[in-house]
Amino acid sequence: MTSIDRTSLAVLLDRMIPGDADFPPPSRIELADAMVTHERFGAMAEAMIAALPADFSTRPKEAQIAVVESVEREKAAVFDPFVVALYSLYYVHPTVLAAVERASGYAARAPQPEGYALKRFDPAIVAVPASRGPQYRDAGTGSSS
């Protein structure tokens, strides 16, 4: 990977997720560094920065936003994976997860291993489709099962 303009990347990330009183902007949680060094997302960041003008970080905010909107329209193959990378890294950061917990009142964690209480499974709810038998052709014999 070539050297990437981390200043432009940090500005770009903050334009895409500006942050507010509850959620930090990406620059506050050093997301640009995390993205550049990520084995999968680093290349996406590099491609996105390559799609921006060299003076992106020094342009006025409104001009930066216009550039990002232009890249979104004209270079979706670069922009779309970059957005996935951005959200994938941002919404797993501990500071952001804590903000999600405060905003929602729920623990920002995977459902397992603690899980959720479920009703005991009732096989009667699948009795009708189960009585139909297999609905596929056996590839080995060519006949229906």
C-alpha positions in Angstrom: 0.0 0.0 0.0 1.3 3.5 -0.8 1.5 6.3 1.6 -1.9 7.8 2.3 -2.8 11.4 3.2 -4.1 10.8 6.7 -5.1 14.4 7.2 -7.4 14.3 4.2 -8.7 10.9 5.4 -9.5 12.3 8.9 -11.2 15.3 7.4 -13.2 13.0 5.0 -14.3 10.8 7.8 -15.5 13.8 9.9 -17.5 15.0 6.9 -19.2 11.7 6.5 -19.9 11.2 10.3 -19.7 14.7 11.8 -20.5 13.6 15.3 -22.5 15.5 17.9 -22.9 15.9 21.6 -23.6 12.1 22.0 -21.5 10.5 19.2 -17.8 11.4 18.6 -16.6 12.4 15.2 -14.2 9.8 13.7 -11.2 12.1 14.3 -11.7 12.0 18.1 -11.4 8.2 18.1 -8.5 8.2 15.6 -10.5 6.2 13.1 -8.2 7.3 10.2 -5.3 5.4 11.7 -7.4 2.4 12.4 -8.7 2.4 8.8 -5.3 2.8 7.2 -3.7 0.0 9.2 -6.7 -2.4 8.8 -5.7 -5.3 6.5 -9.0 -5.2 4.6 -10.1 -1.6 4.8 -6.8 0.1 4.2 -7.0 -0.4 0.5 -10.5 1.1 0.4 -9.3 4.2 2.2 -6.4 4.5 -0.2 -8.8 4.2 -3.2 -11.1 6.8 -1.7 -8.4 9.3 -1.0 -7.1 8.8 -4.6 -10.5 9.8 -5.8 -10.3 13.1 -4.0 -8.5 16.3 -5.2 -5.1 16.8 -3.5 -6.3 20.0 -1.8 -9.4 18.3 -0.3 -8.5 18.9 3.4 -7.8 22.7 2.8 -11.1 23.4 1.0 -14.0 25.0 2.8 -16.4 22.5 4.5 -19.2 23.1 1.9 -16.7 22.4 -1.0 -15.5 19.2 0.8 -19.1 18.0 1.1 -19.7 18.7 -2.6 -16.6 16.7 -3.5 -17.8 13.7 -1.4 -21.2 13.9 -3.0 -19.6 14.0 -6.5 -17.5 10.9 -5.7 -20.6 9.1 -4.4 -22.4 9.8 -7.7 -19.6 9.2 -10.1 -17.4 6.6 -8.4 -19.8 4.3 -6.6 -17.4 1.4 -6.9 -14.9 3.3 -4.7 -17.4 5.1 -2.5 -19.7 2.2 -1.5 -17.0 -0.1 -0.1 -15.4 2.9 1.7 -18.7 3.6 3.5 -18.9 -0.1 4.5 -15.4 0.2 5.9 -16.2 3.4 7.7 -19.3 2.2 9.4 -17.7 -1.2 10.2 -14.9 0.4 12.1 -16.9 3.3 13.6 -19.8 1.3 15.1 -17.5 -1.2 16.9 -15.3 1.4 18.6 -15.8 1.2 22.4 -16.5 5.0 22.6 -19.2 4.7 20.0 -20.7 1.5 21.5 -20.9 3.3 24.9 -22.8 6.1 23.1 -25.2 3.6 21.5 -25.8 2.1 25.0 -26.6 5.5 26.5 -28.9 6.5 23.6 -30.7 3.2 23.5 -30.7 1.9 27.0 -29.6 -1.5 25.8 -26.2 -3.2 26.1 -24.3 -2.8 22.9 -23.1 -6.3 22.7 -23.5 -9.4 20.6 -26.6 -11.5 21.5 -24.4 -14.5 22.4 -23.0 -16.0 24.6 -25.4 -14.3 27.1 -28.3 -14.6 24.6 -31.9 -13.6 25.0 -34.7 -15.6 26.7 -36.6 -17.5 24.1 -39.9 -19.5 24.4 -39.5 -23.2 24.1 -39.7 -24.4 20.5 -43.1 -25.8 19.5 -42.8 -28.3 16.7 -46.5 -27.8 15.9 -45.6 -24.6 14.1 -43.8 -26.5 11.4 -46.1 -29.5 11.3 -47.8 -28.7 8.0 -44.6 -28.1 5.9 -42.9 -31.1 7.7 -45.7 -33.3 6.6 -45.0 -32.5 2.9 -41.7 -34.3 2.9 -38.6 -33.2 1.1 -39.2 -30.7 -1.8 -36.0 -31.3 -3.7 -34.6 -33.6 -6.4 -32.0 -36.1 -5.3 -29.0 -35.2 -7.4 -27.7 -38.8 -7.2 -30.7 -40.6 -8.7 -32.5 -37.8 -10.6 -35.8 -38.7 -8.8 -37.8 -36.7 -6.4 -37.7 -37.6 -2.7 
